[in-house]
Amino acid sequence: MYIRERFMRTKIQKWGNSLGLRIPKSFAEEAGVKAGSEVDLAVEGGELIARPTRLPKYDLQGLLRKVTVRNIHKEVETGEPVGREVW
């Protein structure tokens, strides 16, 4: 794996019982992360690596194409109406 040699010095700080790392704005923009983004964190060869979590994109048509006669479930009984539902 190739990692570019572009570093910026920053400090790891105490955050509750954990440690926190501030990510410079330019690095965050380039990586496509913002406050609240999830990252995958790993240690490889003694180096700390944080990668943005890339969740798969789903679309209804793609999901429905995967439904077959063999994997479709039958109706599920949920009980009597408890509010103003109309069946």
C-alpha positions in Angstrom: 0.0 0.0 0.0 1.3 3.4 -0.9 0.8 6.3 1.7 1.8 9.7 0.5 4.5 11.4 2.5 2.4 14.5 3.5 2.3 15.1 7.2 1.2 17.8 9.5 2.2 17.8 13.2 -0.6 17.8 15.7 -1.1 16.7 19.3 -3.1 13.9 20.7 -5.2 15.2 23.7 -7.1 13.6 26.5 -10.9 13.3 25.9 -12.7 11.7 28.8 -11.1 8.2 29.2 -10.0 8.2 25.6 -7.6 10.2 23.4 -8.6 12.6 20.7 -6.9 13.8 17.6 -7.7 17.0 15.8 -7.8 16.7 12.0 -6.8 19.9 10.1 -9.6 21.3 7.9 -7.6 20.7 4.6 -7.0 17.1 5.5 -10.7 16.6 6.5 -11.9 18.1 3.2 -9.5 16.0 1.1 -10.6 12.8 2.9 -14.3 13.8 2.7 -15.0 13.7 6.4 -16.7 16.2 8.7 -17.9 16.3 12.3 -19.8 13.2 13.1 -18.3 11.1 10.2 -17.4 7.6 11.1 -13.9 6.2 10.4 -12.3 2.8 10.5 -9.3 2.9 12.8 -6.4 0.4 12.6 -2.9 -0.1 13.7 -0.7 -1.5 10.9 3.0 -2.0 11.5 2.9 0.3 14.6 1.3 3.1 12.6 -2.2 4.5 13.4 -4.4 4.6 10.3 -7.9 6.3 10.2 -9.9 5.7 7.0 -13.3 7.2 6.2 -16.0 4.6 6.5 -17.6 4.2 3.1 -21.1 2.8 3.4 -22.6 1.1 0.4 -25.2 3.0 -1.5 -28.5 1.2 -1.9 -31.4 1.9 -4.2 -34.9 0.3 -4.0 -34.8 -1.2 -7.5 -31.4 -2.9 -6.8 -32.7 -4.3 -3.6 -36.0 -5.6 -5.1 -34.0 -7.3 -7.9 -32.6 -9.6 -5.2 -36.0 -10.8 -4.0 -36.8 -14.2 -5.3 -39.4 -16.8 -4.8 -36.9 -18.7 -2.6 -36.1 -15.8 -0.2 -39.3 -13.9 0.1 -41.1 -14.3 3.4 -44.7 -14.9 4.0 -47.1 -12.5 5.7 -46.2 -11.6 9.3 -49.1 -11.4 11.8 -48.6 -8.3 14.0 -51.8 -8.7 16.1 -55.0 -6.6 16.4 -55.0 -2.9 15.6 -54.1 -0.8 18.7 -54.8 2.6 17.4 -56.5 4.0 14.3 -55.0 1.7 11.8 -57.1 0.6 8.9 -56.5 -2.9 7.5 
